[in-house]
Amino acid sequence: MKSWENLEADENLILSTHMTKGRQGCKIDKIVVHHNASNLTARQIYDVWQTREASAHYQVAADGRVSQHVWDTDTAWHTGDWPSNLTSIGVEHADISADPWM
């Protein structure tokens, strides 16, 4: 993370699709952690989300680099539940373990 004090990611690759502008007046009250079942870089997960109807606010790569893909003020499509999407920050991480994933 470029700056923990300012929550500034190492890289911003902001999606313009598969996310929703704003949060319909909802406040963030949770963080949801996911794994991408692969060892994807920021660019690779960005490319996946260009074609898949999913997204998350952040991606943490295996080397620890953090990228932001949806602004915190906007809604990522990551929980499969619209009310949860509206009130959460989604953090995706590279999972280099094998099936079953850790």
GUZARO-389569 format. One record per atom (N, C-alpha, C): residue number from 1; atom name; y, z, x. Coordinates in Angstrom, 1 decimal. Last residue first. Layout:
% residues N
(NUM 'CA' (Y Z X)) ...
This chain:
% residues 102
(102 'N' (-22.1 0.9 -6.8)) (102 'CA' (-21.8 2.3 -6.7)) (102 'C' (-20.5 2.6 -7.4)) (101 'N' (-24.4 -1.2 -8.6)) (101 'CA' (-23.1 -0.9 -7.9)) (101 'C' (-22.8 0.5 -7.9)) (100 'N' (-27.8 -1.8 -7.9)) (100 'CA' (-26.8 -1.3 -8.8)) (100 'C' (-25.5 -0.9 -8.0)) (99 'N' (-26.2 -4.4 -6.3)) (99 'CA' (-26.7 -4.0 -7.6)) (99 'C' (-27.8 -3.0 -7.4)) (98 'N' (-24.3 -3.2 -3.4)) (98 'CA' (-25.2 -4.1 -4.1)) (98 'C' (-25.6 -3.6 -5.4)) (97 'N' (-20.9 -2.9 -2.4)) (97 'CA' (-22.2 -2.4 -2.5)) (97 'C' (-23.1 -3.4 -3.3)) (96 'N' (-18.3 -3.7 -2.5)) (96 'CA' (-19.1 -4.4 -1.5)) (96 'C' (-20.6 -3.9 -1.5)) (95 'N' (-15.9 -4.2 -4.7)) (95 'CA' (-17.1 -3.4 -4.6)) (95 'C' (-18.1 -4.2 -3.7)) (94 'N' (-12.5 -4.0 -4.9)) (94 'CA' (-13.6 -4.8 -4.4)) (94 'C' (-14.8 -3.8 -4.2)) (93 'N' (-11.1 -2.8 -8.0)) (93 'CA' (-11.3 -2.7 -6.5)) (93 'C' (-12.5 -3.5 -6.1)) (92 'N' (-8.3 -2.5 -10.2)) (92 'CA' (-9.6 -3.2 -9.8)) (92 'C' (-9.8 -3.0 -8.4)) (91 'N' (-6.7 -0.6 -12.4)) (91 'CA' (-6.9 -0.8 -11.0)) (91 'C' (-8.3 -1.3 -10.7)) (90 'N' (-4.5 -0.6 -15.0)) (90 'CA' (-5.8 -1.1 -14.6)) (90 'C' (-5.8 -1.3 -13.1)) (89 'N' (-2.9 1.8 -16.9)) (89 'CA' (-2.8 1.0 -15.7)) (89 'C' (-4.2 0.6 -15.3)) (88 'N' (-2.5 2.1 -20.5)) (88 'CA' (-3.1 2.3 -19.2)) (88 'C' (-2.7 1.4 -18.1)) (87 'N' (-1.8 1.5 -23.1)) (87 'CA' (-1.4 2.8 -22.6)) (87 'C' (-2.0 3.1 -21.2)) (86 'N' (-2.7 -1.0 -23.9)) (86 'CA' (-1.3 -0.7 -24.0)) (86 'C' (-0.9 0.5 -23.3)) (85 'N' (-5.5 -0.8 -23.5)) (85 'CA' (-4.7 -1.7 -22.6)) (85 'C' (-3.2 -1.3 -22.7)) (84 'N' (-6.1 0.9 -25.7)) (84 'CA' (-6.2 1.4 -24.3)) (84 'C' (-5.5 0.5 -23.3)) (83 'N' (-5.6 -0.9 -27.9)) (83 'CA' (-4.8 0.3 -27.7)) (83 'C' (-4.9 0.9 -26.3)) (82 'N' (-7.6 -3.0 -27.2)) (82 'CA' (-6.2 -3.2 -27.2)) (82 'C' (-5.3 -1.9 -27.1)) (81 'N' (-10.2 -3.0 -25.1)) (81 'CA' (-9.7 -2.3 -26.2)) (81 'C' (-8.2 -2.3 -26.2)) (80 'N' (-10.9 -4.0 -22.7)) (80 'CA' (-11.7 -4.5 -23.8)) (80 'C' (-11.3 -3.8 -25.1)) (79 'N' (-9.4 -3.4 -20.5)) (79 'CA' (-10.3 -2.4 -21.0)) (79 'C' (-11.2 -2.9 -22.1)) (78 'N' (-7.7 -5.4 -19.5)) (78 'CA' (-8.7 -4.9 -18.7)) (78 'C' (-9.7 -3.9 -19.3)) (77 'N' (-5.1 -7.1 -19.4)) (77 'CA' (-6.2 -7.2 -20.3)) (77 'C' (-7.5 -6.7 -19.6)) (76 'N' (-1.9 -5.4 -19.0)) (76 'CA' (-3.1 -6.1 -18.5)) (76 'C' (-4.2 -6.1 -19.5)) (75 'N' (1.3 -5.4 -20.1)) (75 'CA' (0.0 -5.0 -20.5)) (75 'C' (-1.1 -6.0 -19.9)) (74 'N' (4.2 -4.3 -18.1)) (74 'CA' (3.5 -5.3 -19.0)) (74 'C' (2.0 -4.8 -19.2)) (73 'N' (5.1 -2.5 -16.3)) (73 'CA' (5.8 -2.5 -17.7)) (73 'C' (5.1 -3.5 -18.6)) (72 'N' (3.8 -3.1 -14.0)) (72 'CA' (3.4 -1.9 -14.8)) (72 'C' (4.0 -1.9 -16.2)) (71 'N' (2.8 -6.5 -13.8)) (71 'CA' (3.8 -5.5 -13.6)) (71 'C' (3.4 -4.3 -14.5)) (70 'N' (-0.1 -7.6 -12.4)) (70 'CA' (0.6 -7.5 -13.6)) (70 'C' (1.6 -6.3 -13.4)) (69 'N' (-0.8 -7.5 -9.7)) (69 'CA' (-1.0 -8.8 -10.5)) (69 'C' (-0.4 -8.8 -11.9)) (68 'N' (-0.5 -6.4 -6.4)) (68 'CA' (-0.2 -6.2 -7.8)) (68 'C' (-0.2 -7.5 -8.5)) (67 'N' (-2.8 -5.2 -3.9)) (67 'CA' (-2.0 -6.3 -4.5)) (67 'C' (-1.7 -6.0 -6.0)) (66 'N' (-3.5 -3.5 -1.0)) (66 'CA' (-3.3 -3.4 -2.5)) (66 'C' (-2.4 -4.5 -2.9)) (65 'N' (-6.0 -3.2 1.4)) (65 'CA' (-4.8 -3.8 1.0)) (65 'C' (-4.7 -3.8 -0.5)) (64 'N' (-8.5 -2.2 2.2)) (64 'CA' (-7.5 -1.3 1.7)) (64 'C' (-6.2 -1.9 1.3)) (63 'N' (-10.5 -4.0 2.6)) (63 'CA' (-9.8 -3.6 3.8)) (63 'C' (-8.6 -2.6 3.4)) (62 'N' (-11.4 -4.6 0.0)) (62 'CA' (-12.2 -3.8 0.9)) (62 'C' (-11.5 -3.3 2.1)) (61 'N' (-8.4 -4.3 -2.1)) (61 'CA' (-9.4 -5.1 -1.4)) (61 'C' (-10.2 -4.1 -0.5)) (60 'N' (-7.5 -3.6 -5.2)) (60 'CA' (-7.6 -2.9 -3.9)) (60 'C' (-8.8 -3.7 -3.2)) (59 'N' (-5.2 -4.7 -7.5)) (59 'CA' (-6.5 -5.0 -6.9)) (59 'C' (-6.4 -4.3 -5.5)) (58 'N' (-3.5 -3.9 -10.6)) (58 'CA' (-3.7 -3.8 -9.2)) (58 'C' (-5.1 -4.2 -8.8)) (57 'N' (-3.7 -4.5 -13.4)) (57 'CA' (-2.4 -4.4 -12.7)) (57 'C' (-2.5 -4.5 -11.2)) (56 'N' (-5.9 -7.1 -14.4)) (56 'CA' (-5.6 -5.7 -14.1)) (56 'C' (-4.2 -5.7 -13.4)) (55 'N' (-7.5 -9.3 -16.7)) (55 'CA' (-6.5 -9.0 -15.7)) (55 'C' (-6.5 -7.5 -15.4)) (54 'N' (-9.0 -12.0 -18.5)) (54 'CA' (-9.0 -10.7 -18.1)) (54 'C' (-7.9 -10.5 -17.0)) (53 'N' (-10.3 -14.6 -19.2)) (53 'CA' (-9.3 -13.9 -20.0)) (53 'C' (-9.4 -12.4 -19.7)) (52 'N' (-10.2 -16.7 -16.3)) (52 'CA' (-10.9 -15.7 -17.1)) (52 'C' (-10.0 -14.9 -17.9)) (51 'N' (-8.5 -18.2 -14.8)) (51 'CA' (-9.4 -18.9 -15.7)) (51 'C' (-10.2 -18.0 -16.6)) (50 'N' (-6.9 -16.5 -13.4)) (50 'CA' (-6.3 -17.7 -13.9)) (50 'C' (-7.2 -18.4 -14.9)) (49 'N' (-8.6 -14.6 -12.3)) (49 'CA' (-7.9 -14.3 -13.5)) (49 'C' (-7.1 -15.4 -14.1)) (48 'N' (-9.5 -15.9 -10.0)) (48 'CA' (-10.4 -15.6 -11.1)) (48 'C' (-9.7 -15.4 -12.4)) (47 'N' (-7.1 -15.9 -8.5)) (47 'CA' (-7.6 -17.2 -8.9)) (47 'C' (-8.7 -17.0 -10.1)) (46 'N' (-6.9 -13.1 -8.1)) (46 'CA' (-5.8 -13.8 -8.8)) (46 'C' (-6.3 -15.2 -9.3)) (45 'N' (-9.1 -12.8 -6.5)) (45 'CA' (-9.1 -12.2 -7.8)) (45 'C' (-8.0 -12.8 -8.7)) (44 'N' (-8.2 -14.3 -4.2)) (44 'CA' (-9.4 -14.6 -4.9)) (44 'C' (-9.5 -14.0 -6.3)) (43 'N' (-5.9 -13.0 -3.3)) (43 'CA' (-5.8 -14.3 -3.8)) (43 'C' (-7.1 -14.7 -4.6)) (42 'N' (-7.0 -10.4 -2.6)) (42 'CA' (-5.9 -10.5 -3.6)) (42 'C' (-5.9 -12.0 -4.2)) (41 'N' (-10.6 -10.9 -2.2)) (41 'CA' (-9.2 -10.6 -1.7)) (41 'C' (-8.2 -10.7 -2.9)) (40 'N' (-13.7 -9.4 -3.2)) (40 'CA' (-12.6 -10.4 -3.4)) (40 'C' (-11.3 -9.9 -2.8)) (39 'N' (-16.6 -8.8 -3.2)) (39 'CA' (-15.6 -8.5 -2.1)) (39 'C' (-14.5 -9.5 -2.1)) (38 'N' (-17.7 -7.7 -6.4)) (38 'CA' (-17.7 -8.6 -5.3)) (38 'C' (-16.7 -8.1 -4.2)) (37 'N' (-17.3 -6.3 -8.7)) (37 'CA' (-18.6 -6.7 -8.3)) (37 'C' (-18.7 -7.8 -7.3)) (36 'N' (-14.8 -5.2 -9.2)) (36 'CA' (-15.0 -6.6 -9.4)) (36 'C' (-16.3 -7.2 -9.0)) (35 'N' (-14.4 -2.2 -11.0)) (35 'CA' (-14.8 -2.9 -9.8)) (35 'C' (-15.1 -4.3 -10.1)) (34 'N' (-11.7 -0.1 -12.3)) (34 'CA' (-12.8 -1.0 -12.4)) (34 'C' (-13.3 -1.5 -11.0)) (33 'N' (-10.1 2.6 -13.7)) (33 'CA' (-10.6 2.0 -12.5)) (33 'C' (-11.8 1.2 -12.8)) (32 'N' (-7.2 3.3 -15.4)) (32 'CA' (-8.6 2.9 -15.6)) (32 'C' (-9.0 2.2 -14.3)) (31 'N' (-5.1 5.9 -16.1)) (31 'CA' (-5.4 4.9 -15.2)) (31 'C' (-6.9 4.6 -15.3)) (30 'N' (-2.8 6.9 -18.8)) (30 'CA' (-4.1 6.9 -18.1)) (30 'C' (-4.2 5.7 -17.1)) (29 'N' (-0.5 6.6 -20.2)) (29 'CA' (-1.0 7.9 -20.1)) (29 'C' (-2.4 8.0 -19.4)) (28 'N' (2.4 4.8 -20.8)) (28 'CA' (1.2 4.9 -20.0)) (28 'C' (0.8 6.3 -19.9)) (27 'N' (3.5 4.3 -24.2)) (27 'CA' (3.7 4.9 -22.8)) (27 'C' (2.4 5.0 -22.1)) (26 'N' (4.6 1.5 -26.2)) (26 'CA' (3.6 2.6 -25.8)) (26 'C' (3.9 3.1 -24.4)) (25 'N' (6.1 -0.6 -27.0)) (25 'CA' (6.7 0.7 -27.2)) (25 'C' (5.7 1.8 -26.7)) (24 'N' (4.6 -2.9 -26.2)) (24 'CA' (4.8 -2.6 -27.7)) (24 'C' (5.3 -1.1 -27.9)) (23 'N' (4.8 -3.5 -23.6)) (23 'CA' (3.7 -2.5 -24.0)) (23 'C' (3.9 -2.1 -25.5)) (22 'N' (5.4 -6.7 -21.9)) (22 'CA' (5.7 -5.4 -22.6)) (22 'C' (4.5 -4.6 -22.9)) (21 'N' (3.3 -9.6 -22.1)) (21 'CA' (4.6 -9.0 -21.7)) (21 'C' (4.9 -7.7 -22.6)) (20 'N' (0.0 -9.6 -21.3)) (20 'CA' (0.9 -9.6 -22.4)) (20 'C' (2.2 -8.9 -21.9)) (19 'N' (-2.4 -11.8 -19.8)) (19 'CA' (-1.7 -10.6 -19.8)) (19 'C' (-0.6 -10.7 -20.9)) (18 'N' (-3.2 -14.5 -19.3)) (18 'CA' (-4.2 -13.4 -19.5)) (18 'C' (-3.6 -12.0 -19.3)) (17 'N' (-0.5 -15.6 -17.1)) (17 'CA' (-1.5 -15.8 -18.2)) (17 'C' (-2.4 -14.6 -18.2)) (16 'N' (0.9 -15.1 -14.9)) (16 'CA' (1.7 -15.5 -16.1)) (16 'C' (0.8 -15.8 -17.3)) (15 'N' (0.6 -12.6 -12.4)) (15 'CA' (0.0 -13.5 -13.4)) (15 'C' (1.0 -13.9 -14.4)) (14 'N' (1.8 -12.2 -9.2)) (14 'CA' (1.9 -11.8 -10.6)) (14 'C' (1.4 -12.9 -11.5)) (13 'N' (1.1 -10.9 -6.5)) (13 'CA' (0.6 -12.2 -7.0)) (13 'C' (0.6 -12.0 -8.5)) (12 'N' (2.4 -9.1 -3.9)) (12 'CA' (2.5 -9.4 -5.4)) (12 'C' (2.1 -10.8 -5.7)) (11 'N' (1.1 -6.9 -1.5)) (11 'CA' (1.4 -8.3 -1.9)) (11 'C' (1.5 -8.3 -3.4)) (10 'N' (1.1 -4.2 -1.2)) (10 'CA' (1.2 -5.0 0.0)) (10 'C' (1.6 -6.4 -0.3)) (9 'N' (3.3 -2.6 -3.7)) (9 'CA' (2.0 -3.1 -3.2)) (9 'C' (2.2 -3.9 -1.9)) (8 'N' (5.0 0.3 -4.1)) (8 'CA' (5.2 -1.1 -3.7)) (8 'C' (3.9 -1.6 -3.1)) (7 'N' (5.7 2.9 -4.9)) (7 'CA' (4.6 2.2 -5.5)) (7 'C' (4.8 0.7 -5.3)) (6 'N' (7.4 4.3 -3.3)) (6 'CA' (8.1 3.4 -4.3)) (6 'C' (7.0 2.6 -5.1)) (5 'N' (5.7 5.8 -1.8)) (5 'CA' (6.8 6.5 -2.4)) (5 'C' (7.4 5.6 -3.5)) (4 'N' (3.9 3.9 -0.7)) (4 'CA' (3.4 4.9 -1.7)) (4 'C' (4.6 5.5 -2.5)) (3 'N' (4.3 0.7 0.2)) (3 'CA' (5.1 2.0 0.1)) (3 'C' (4.5 2.8 -1.0)) (2 'N' (2.1 -0.9 0.7)) (2 'CA' (3.3 -1.1 1.5)) (2 'C' (4.1 0.2 1.4)) (1 'N' (-1.2 0.0 0.9)) (1 'CA' (0.0 0.0 0.0)) (1 'C' (1.2 0.0 0.9)) 
